[in-house]
Amino acid sequence: MVLVLTNTLFFSLAAGMWISSMSLHERKTVGATIILVLFITGGIPLCGLWFDYYLLTPPHDGPPIFALLPSPAYAFGLTIATWFKQVIDPNFWWSLLTTHLLSWGLLALASARLPHAWQEKPASLTSVRWQERWKQWSYGGPAERNAFRERLMNVNPFFWLAGRDRLKPAYVWGFLGLMALAWLWGLAELKNDWLEQAVYVMTALALHTVLKIWLASEACQRLNQDRQSGALELLLSTPLNVTEILRGQLLALKRQFFYPVVVVLLVDMLFLLSQRDHDQWVLVWQAGMVILIADLYTLSWVSMWLGLKTKNTNRAAGLAVGRILVLPWVIFYVVGVTVDQLPGRHFTSNNDTPIIAWFLIAIITDIIFCARAKHKLRRSFRSLATQRFESGKRPIRWWRLWSREAVSPAPPVIAS
């Protein structure tokens, strides 16, 4: 297992270096790297499964071995199988070798690309035309831009600045549409076997997690970019105050995510109604729906604060996700293990106890971090907006998640 994890780390780093050698934008690099890693880890085995099911006669029990060997998840699964068989499957070593060679291949591609990556080349005529077309699709023509700007600026000027890309809500709807098509395909192929509680839970978990991470990334992007460019400093010299700027950012997030979240909640309600005869599952779905709303609201404020505080968008989004999505699960695990160590106590002795504990930990975490982010934004927004760059960073400590910010503020600028 240590070998697999080390090899997977090498693979993910090599994939990130190859993608970054071809991209100029940090967010696009991170997104493309995640897609590449997920495709090799799970996408290729799924393609192999489709190939086996539709093209091979008769079909085998699973994907062909050539589709499984590049996946680190396959080697990891074989390590678990050794616990029961007490012998290492030979395919484990072939999978480990395949992933390792693939990693060296990605590293070689990055090395070949790197000497040419720093050279800025003039954009071709075709590239310029496509960029202009994409701009037209994103922002509309002159008449559409003017009408859209007038409508949003009458509500809040910063609302227009943060929400002028009219395609952003369409991206979220597109994601939900793809998920719906994938779910319907599974239903058509597996019939009643697809209508299981495990499928419902995995669907909801995927929808909730993607929406939360997506909102965290969007919430910190605008303030972070405007702070780095100095635009926030200019905005604060206008009649706009801090409250109006924050309200405009929240309105932009609402425009992008509100109706998709409503649809996801309706889907959750359908899943809940399908399990209304099981009280425990009803409690799980109710808790999950409330936590979804609370996490999204908290992530909006925490991501705005961290976007204003930290140096880049990815770091801000990662810190927000770590505090709101990861930390409650760590606390839940620690509480469960601690209670089980007490004499005569079992964390799962009552089926409702873990659900209630999970709900309370998530809600209390949201309340603490949301209140802190609101207070910090209203108190320190102006001072941070004038500090365009950071210096004097300190290492992140786990205990500072509660007491201090992960990144120290920049020193005051002294006029010469």
Summary of the structure (lengths in Angstrom):
residues: 416
radius of gyration: 24.5
end to end distance: 57.7
largest distance: 79.6
contacts: 1187
relative contact order: 0.07
helix: 78%
strand: 0%
